[in-house]
Amino acid sequence: MLQFLSMSESELLKVKADLEDRYNQFKAQGLKLNMARGKPATDQLNLSMKMLDTLNSGSDMHSSTGDDCRNYGLPDGLPELRELFAELMGVDDNNIIVGGNSSLNMMFDAVSCAMTHGFAGCEPWGKQGHIKFLCPSPGYDRHFAITEYFGFELIAVPMLATGPDMDVVEKLIHDDASVKGIWCVPKYSNPTGITYSDETVRRFAALKPAAKDFRIFWDNAYCVHDLTDTPDTLLNLWQECRKNNTIDLPIFFASTSKITFPGAGIAAMGASEKNLSVLREHYSFQTIGPDKLNQLRHIYFLKDLDGVMDHMTKHRALLEPKFRTVLGRLESELGGKGVAEWTSPNGGYFVSVDVLNGCAKRVVSLCKEAGVTLTGAGATYPYGKDPNDQNIRVAPTYPPVAELEQAMELFCICVQLAAAEKLLNK
């Protein structure tokens, strides 16, 4: 099989013509397929429908403390759910706040709190002038959007197979007190699917930032979202920070959004006592208490960590064939051609594809014209600007397998077609 880069002009022209024929056949089908975001499919949502039946007129509406969950109270959430999230995140249960339905909401609130009231007794971020936030890239667009909204300068940090390039991170935070934080998805990172190495976690725990109020936003969104019999393991940052006396550095986040119901799940945050004292005060003016009935539903349904893991095996059974379809099509259509590289994650919700430099926008555009919507090119970088116009986030979870087969065949055609166009226009 010839690599595109080694083809003659005449060979490329013939390949391009063949690809255009296949592409036009797809356009004629009038497809309307969507792979833009990592949404659970309907059959995944159906796995949790029985949770809605756990509360009825005869149910015990009290928490383990005896508090009536229909009333005000327990601002940190149900103790039994705090214990569950403590196990999920690897944080002491006394250092957990269980909130509403969205971990992204809790991240936004944490940034907002620091902007108006500050951390570590420092002046609020919003009064410190020009401030910066580190964004491992490719990464999660909604993380980047939060700090862009608050006016931070976003600084892209290269993602390696071991996590963020820690040489870059260490240099940036040691030299510049205006750098206030870093976004992290440490296990099955969005979109690359990599898990931070033990060395990377240890280096995070040992950071010595110039800014006393620098914070690591540790979003463990995919902590139990394994897809293989050889799942990745993530070193416990909380324990490593304890060893290094840096426990104030990280703020942890997780949710059940892709365990039970997105938009109707449960989110939680973990942090040191010093951080929580600031955040608890912030929350005390927002709400008298979280939705404890939803929390109670989750406890009755999931019960404990074993229950969560049993539930996740059902998700895996639905998702594994989809990831196998995507990876199989990438290998069969693009393997050895030199036009793309991709990740093969052991879990999470995405596959990250790097096409030839300067081709990502063209691939996404070609797919859209033929009826397949992808995440916008550049979305995985700060400000939506991929400096190499190279990375595309593929989300296999929502479409049925039959639609994935169609969408990925078209995707691979578009990757090759864009590559042929670029090489012929050099």
N, C-alpha and C positions, 0 to 999 in steps of 0.2 A: 504493500500500500504506500503510495507516494505521499510525502508530507507536502502540504500546500506551499511551504517556503522553498521547496526544491523543484517545484514545477516550472516548466517553461511557460512563456506567454500563451502559446497555442494550447497547451494542456490546460491552463487556467481558464481560457476562454471556453473550451469544451465543457469543463466541469461547471462553470458558471451557467452555461446554457442549459445543461441537464438540471441543475438546481432550480433555475427559473421555471422550468416546466413543472417540476414537482411542487414548487411554491404556488404557481398559478392554479394547480389542481386543488390545493388546499383553499385558496381564496374563493374558488367556485363553490365550495361546500357551505359557505356562509356560517362558519363556526362562531360560537359565542362562549368561550371558555375563559375562566378567570383563575390565575395563579398569582394574584397580586399580593396577598397577605396570608400570614400563617394562621388561618382560622381552622378550628376543629370542624370536621364534617358532621353532618346530621347524625350518622350512626354513632359517632363518638358522644354527641350530646345525649343521645338516647340511653347511654350507659348510666347516666345519673338521674334518670326520670323518677326512680323510686325514692330519691331523696325528698322529693316534693310531698311524698305521702307519710313522711316520718313525724310530722306534726299534725295533729287533729284535736278535736275537742277533748279527747281522753288522754292526750299526751302529758307527760310531766314537763312543765315549762320552767323548771328550776335548774340552775347550774349546780355544780358540785359544792359551791359555797352556800347554797340555799337561796340565792337571789332569784327573784322572779324575772325571767328573761323578757317578759312582756312590758317591763317597766324600765325606768331610768336606772343607771348604775353601771358598775364595772367598766369604767372608761378604758381600761387596758384590754378588755375583752374577756371571754370566758377562760378561767384557769386551765381547763382541760384542753382548750384549743391553743392556748399559749404553750402548753407542754408539747403538743403535736408539732407546732411550728418550730419550737426549739429543737426538736429532733430533726426536722427537715432542713433547718438552716445551720445546725451545729452551734447554737447560741444558748446560753442559760435562759431558762424560762422566765426568770425574774427580770430579764432584760428584753422582753418581747412586748410589743403593743400589737394587738390584733385590731384591725380597722374595718373599713368597709369593703367594697367589692373590687377595688383596683389598687394594685401595687404602684402603678404609674402615678396615680393620684397621690399616694404617700410620698413618692419621690419628688413630685412637684411641690408638695407641702414642705418637705424638708429643705428644698432649695429656697422656697419662698420664706421660710422661717429664718434661714441664714441671711437672706437678703435684708430682712427687716429688723432682726434682733441679734443675729450673729451667733457664732459658736466660740467656746473656750474663752469667754469674756472679752472677745475681740470686738472691734467696731463692726457693725453689720456690713455684710458684703456690699450692699447697695450704696454705702457711703464711702467706700474705699476707692472710688474712681475706676480706672480701667482694670478689669479682672478677667481671668482666663480659666478655661476648663479643658481638660485633656479628654480626647475622644479616640479611643482605639478604633482603627479603621482598616477594613470594613467593619461596621458596627451597626447598632440599632438606631434607626432614624428618629424614633420618638424620644429616645434619650437626648439626642443631639438637639432636638427641637425645643425641649424644656429649657436648656441653658441658652440657646439662641434667643428664645422669647424673653429671658431676663437680661439680655444684653451682654452676655459673656463673649469674649473672643474664643472661638473654638479652635483648638489645636489638634490636628490629626496626629496620632501616634501609630506607627506601623504595627500590624498584627502579624506575629510569627506563629509557627506551629506550636509554640509553647505558651502563647498568650501575648500580651502587649510587649513591645520591645522595651525591656526594663532598663537598658542602658539609656535610652532616650527619656523614659519616665524619670529616672533618677536625676539625670542632668537638668531637666526642665524644672523639677520641683525643688532641687537643692539650690538653684541659682536665682530663683525668681519667686518672691513672696506674693506676687499677684496671681499665681496659679493656685486656685482654690479647691480643685477636686478632679476626680477622674471617674468616668463611667466604666463599669465592668459587668460583663455577663460571663462569669468564670467557668461555668459548666455548659458544654454544648452551645458555645457562644453564637449569638445571632450576628451574621448569617453563616459563619464559617463552620460551626459545629465543633470547633476544637475546645478542649478543656485545659485550663491553665495547669502547667506543670508544677510539681512540688517546689522546685527552685523559684518559679515565678511567684507563687504564694508566699514563700519565705521572704523574698525580696520586697513584696508589698508590706509584709509585717514589719520589716526592718527599715522602712522608709524614714528619712529624716528631712521633712519638708522645711523650706524656709518660712512658710506660712504656718503659724500655730493653729490656724483654723482650716487647714487643708483637710479634706475628707474624701475617703474612698467610698463610692456608691456601688455596693456589691449586690447586684441584682441576680439572685440565683433562681431565675425564672424557670429553668429546666432541670432542677436538682433531682427529680425522680423520673425524668422523661427518657428512659433508656429504650433502645431499639434492638439491641443485640444481646447475645449470651456473654459478651465480654464488655460490659459497660465501663465507661471511664470512671475514675475515682478522683475526687477533688480534696486536696489537703484542707484541713479546717483552719481558716484564717483567724477565727476568734481565738482558738487555742494558741496559734502562732503569735498573735498580738499580745496575748497574756504573757508569753515567754519573753517578749521584747519590751514589755511595759509600754506598748503603743495602742492600748485598747480603745483610746478615743479616736483613732484614725478611721475605722470602718463604720459604715451604717449599712445594715443588711436588709434585703427586701425579698419577699417571695409571695406567691399567691396560689390559689387553686383555679385560676382562670382556665388553664388547659388541663385541669384534673376533673373539675365538675362543670360549671357553666361560666363561660366568659361573660362578663357583665353582671353576673349574679353569683360570683364566687366569694372568696374571702381573701383578704390581703393582710400581710403582717410585716412589721419592721422590727429589727433588733439593733441595739446599740448599747454603748456604755452608759453608766448612770449619769455621767456629766452631760452627755448628749441627750439622754432621755429627759433630763430635768428641763432642758430648753424646749424640747419637742412636746412634752406633756403640757407645759404651760401654753404653748401654741395651740394644741388641740383643745384645751379647756375652754377657749373662747370660740371654737368652731362648733362644738357639739357637746351635748350632755351625755352622750353615750352612743356606741355603735349599734348596728342592727344585730342584736343578740339572738333573735329568732333564727336568722339565717345561720349564725354561728352554731346554734343548737342543732339545726338541721344537718349541718356538716358533721358534727360530732356523732349524731345518731347514725348517720349514713356511713361515714368513713371509719369511725370508732378510734383508730389508733394508727401508728405507722405501718403495722402489718396490713391493716385494712387499706391504707393508701397504696401500698405496693401491690396488693392483690388487684386493686382497681386499675392500676397502671399496666398490669399485664394484659388487661382487656383492651386498653388503648393501643398497646404495642401490637396486638394481633390485627388490629385494623390499619395501623400505620406502616408496619413493616413491608407489606406488599407494595405500598405506594412508593416508599423510598427505593425498594428493589427495582420497581419499574423505571423510576427516574435515572438511577445509577446505571441500570442495564442499558437503557437507551443511549445515555451519554457515551458509554463504553463502546457499544456496537456501532454507533454512527460517527463518533468523533475520536475514538481511541486511535492514537498513532498518527493523526493527521496534522498535529501541531497547531491547531486553531483554537484550542481551549484546554484549560486545566480545571479540575473541580475537586471538592472535598468529598470524602466518604464518611460521614459522621456516625458515631455509635449511638446517637440520640439527638434530642432536640426537635426542631421544626423546619429546618432549612437545609438546602444544599447551596453552597457558594460556587459560582462558576466565573472564572476569569477567561474572557475571550481575548482576541488579539487587541493590542493597544489601539484605541481610537474607534472601536467597533461596537461598544455596548449600546450606545444610544441607537445606532442603526439596527441592531438585532431587536431591541425592544420595539422600535417603530415598525419593522417588518412583521413581527409577530402580531402587533395590534392591527395592522392593515389586513391580516389574514384571519383575525377573530380570536386571538389569544392575548389576554391582558396579563402583563408581568409587572412586578414592582419596577418603578421608574429607574432608569439608569442613573447612577449617582446618589441614590437614596441612602446608600450605606456609608456615605461620607459626610462630614460636616458641610452645612450649607447646600447639600445636594450636589456637590461638585467632586466627582471622581477625577483626580488629576490625570489619570491615564485613560479615562473613559473605557474601563475594562471590566469592572465587577458587575455581576447580575445575581440577585438573590432569587433562587427558585424555591417556591413554597409548595411542596407536594401534598399537603394534608387535606385540603378541602375537596378537590375534584374526585370523583370516582375513578377507579383504575382505568376503565375503558377510555374516559376522557383524558386522563394523564398520558395514556399511550399516544393519542392523537396530538395532544399539546406538545409532548416532548419530541415527537417526530418532526413537527413543524419547527420547534425551537432549534433542533439540530440542523435542519435545512437552513434556517435563518443565520445561524452562527457561521456556517460554511459560506453562504452567499455573501454575507457582509465581509468575510475574510477575503474572498475572491475579488470582490469589488475594490477593497483597499489595496490589495497587492497589485491589481491591474492598473490602479491609478497612481502608483508610486512614481 
